[in-house]
Amino acid sequence: MKTVWRVFAYLKRYPWMAAGTLTCAILSTLMVIVFPATTKWIIDDVVRANRPDKLLPFLALAAVAFLVQHGLNALRIILNNTFEQKVIFDLRSDLYSHIQLLPLRWFDNRATGDLMTRVIEDVNSVERVLIDGIEQGVVAALQVIIVLGVMFYLSWKLTLLGLVPAPFLAGGALWYTLTAHRRYRLQRRASSAMNALLHDNLAGIRQIKSFGRESEQHARFNNASNELRRATLVVMRVWAMYHPS
């Protein structure tokens, strides 16, 4: 938890971008109630009442809501990507500065590829968890609240019936969350091992060619690449079973 709060300090450097991204996401989410409501009004007030003269205002309302929603989504994507890249830049810059301050003996037991993975891939992963995770979490929670509110207002009995699968979905989400760490850790280790081998081979390519060790190093690289492939497939297969859509 301490690490999370340390990373949150980078997000606080750009409060207006964070607020703008969340505001656009929330306003865009509120549009989800417009389209079902418009469909209901068209069926009840136009089709059943045989009042085609009322169709145009409802279509205009749906069109305006569509344009507003997509405009907010476009603005959110622009703000979010700008926010993400600024945070990533700050994280990488500070991480690289910290690495330069470490003593030489610290590097003796560290593979170069592992350090490259930390600076390149791990920074992106941390950023996605914090920025995208918070944004998507807020949007998802707001959608659930809005939809449940409307459903309970229309029919609480049907709503309770529709919520029967909810405990099973929550259990599946909990299982995936508790077991995902090990799978992603194995994938990251395989990626670090391949990056380390690739860096060392490219840095020492003259020695490899001088001693005619191309075939041996190719076999080592294929083995490391195969380990990464297997680890990635494990992650993807579990995700496919948990979230096939």
N, C-alpha and C positions, 0 to 999 in steps of 0.2 A: 504493500500500500504506500510505503514511503517513496518508492520509485515513481508510482503514478502521480503523486503530488509534486514531485520534482519536475516531471514532464509537463504537468499542468501549468507550471510557471511560464513555459514557452507560449502556451495558448493565451495567457493573460497579457502578452505583449501586443496583441491585436484584438482588443475587445470589440471594436466596432465591426470588424469583419465577422467575428463570431456571432455577434448579435444580429447582423444583417443576414447571415446564412440561416440562422434559426428562425428569424422572422419570416423570411421567404418560404422556408419549409413549412412553418405553421400555417401561414395564410394559404399556401397552395393546398395543404391538407384539408383545410376547411371547405374547399371546393368540392370535396367528395360527396357532400350532402346535396349539392345542387342538381347533379345529374339524375340520381334516383328520384328526387322530388319532382323534377321536370317531367320525367317519365310517368310518374303517378298522376300529375295534373293533366297531362295529355290524355291518358287513358280515361280518367274520371270526368274531366271537364270538357274534353273535345270529342272523344270517340263515343263514350256512353251517352253524353248529353247531346250528341249530334250538333256540335257547335264548331264547325270548321273555321269560323271567324276568329276564334280564340287561339288557333294553332300558331299563327305568326308570332305573337308575343312570347309564347313559350319557347319557340325555336330561337328567337332572338336572345332570350335569357340564357339558353344553353350555349349558344355561340359565344356570347360575352364571357360566360364562365369558363369556356374552353380556352379562349384567348388569354384571359387573365391567369388561368392555371399554368398554361405553357409559358407565358411571359415570366411569371414568378419562378418557374422551374429553370428557365434559361438564366435568369439573374442569379438564382441560387447556385447553379453549377459554376458560373463565372466567379462568384465570390468565394465559393468553397474551394475551387482549384487554386485561386490566388492565395487564400488563407493556408491551404495545405502546403504549397510550395514555399511560402515564407517560413513556416514552422520547420519544414524539412531542411531548408537551408541553414537555419539557426542551429538545429540539432546536429547536423553534420559538421558545421563549422566548429561548434564547441567540442564535439567528440574528437575531431581531428586535432584541435588545439590541446586537448587533454592527453591524447596519445603521444604527442610530441614531448610532453613533460615527463613521461614515464622513463624510468632508468633503463639502461641497455639490458640488464639482466632479466627484466620483465619480458623482453622480446625473445629470449632464448627458448622458452617453452611455448611460444605462440606461433602458430602457422600463419603465414602471410594471408593465405586465402580466408582463414577464419576472421582476421581483422577486416579484410575487404568485405566479407559478408556482413559484419556488424555495421560498418559505415554505410554500405549501400542498401542491403536488404532489410536489416533489422530496424533501421531508422524509418523506412517506409512502413514496416509492419506496425511499429509503435504509433506512428502518425495515423494510420488507418483505424486502429483500434480506438484512439481517443477522439479524433475529429469525426470520422465517418460513423463510428459507433455511437457517439453522443447524438449526432444529428438524426441518424436513422432510428435510434431508440426513442427520441422525443416524438418523431413523426409517427412511429408505430404505436406508441402509447396514446397519442392524441387521436389517431384513427380508431383505436379500440374504444376509447371513451366516447367519441362522437357516435360511432355506429351502435354501441350498446345503449347509449342514451336514447337514440331514435327508436331502436328495436323495443326497448322496454316501454317507451311511450306508446308505440303502436299496439304491441301485444306482449305482455310479460310472460304469458304461458308459452307462446312460441319461442320467445327468447330463451327461456330456461331449457326448453327442449333442444334448441340449437346449441346450447352450451354443454350438452352431455359429453361431446368428445374433448372438451377443453382440458380435463385432467390428464388424459392420455397424451395430448399435445405438449402439455407442460412437462410431463414425465420424460417424453422423448427429448425435449430441449435440454432438460437437466442432465440426462444421460450423455448427450452429445457434448455439452459444455465440460462435464467432469472428465471425459475420456479424450477430448480433442488435444489436450496439452501434450500428451505423450506422442501422438502421431505427428503433430507439427514439429516437435522437438527432434524426432528422428529425421524428418524431412530436412530440417535446417542443418543438422549435423552432416547429412549426406551432401547437401549443397556446399557447405563449408569445406568438406574433404575434396570435392571435385574442384572448387575454386583454388584451393591450396595446391593441388597437384598441377592444375593448368598453369598457375602462376610460376611455380618452380620449373616446370618443363619449358615454358617460353623464355624464362630468364636464363636457363641453362641450355638453350637449344644448340649452341655451338658445341658444348661438351657432348651432348647426346649424339649429334651427327658425327663428331670426331671419333667417338668410340663405337659407332654403328649400333646404338641402342634404340633405334626408332621403333622396332617391332615390340620390344619389351615395354617401352613407355606407352605405346599405343594400347597394349593389352591392359596396362594399369589404368589408363584413362577410361577405356571401355568398361572396366570393372567399377570404377567410381561413378561413371555415368549411369550404369545399370542399377547401382544402389540408389541413386537419386530417383531414377525412373520407378523403381519398386516402392520407395517411400511415398512418392507423389501419387501413385496409383492407389495405395492404401488410403490416403487422405480423400481422394476423389471418389473411391468406391463407397466409403462410409457416408460421405456427403450425398452421393446419389441415392442411397437407401433412406437417409434421413430427410432429404429435401429433393425429391425427384422432379419437382416442377421447376 
